[in-house]
Amino acid sequence: MLPPGIKWQHRVVMMTVMAIGMTAVAIAIGEQLGKPFNEVLMGVFIC
């Protein structure tokens, strides 16, 4: 997913930011669907 030639430190930062962002989006979608917070997080970490 990330372009080649990037230092590993930059890759770690990018992946961390993406993971936090995707988790926030999943929580927001779960709230819209009326799912409890713990079910949304369990779904995120199982997948």
Buried (B, 14 or more C-beta within 10 A) or exposed (E): EEEEEEEEEEEEEBEEEEEEEEBEEBBEEBEEEEBEEEEBBEEBEEE
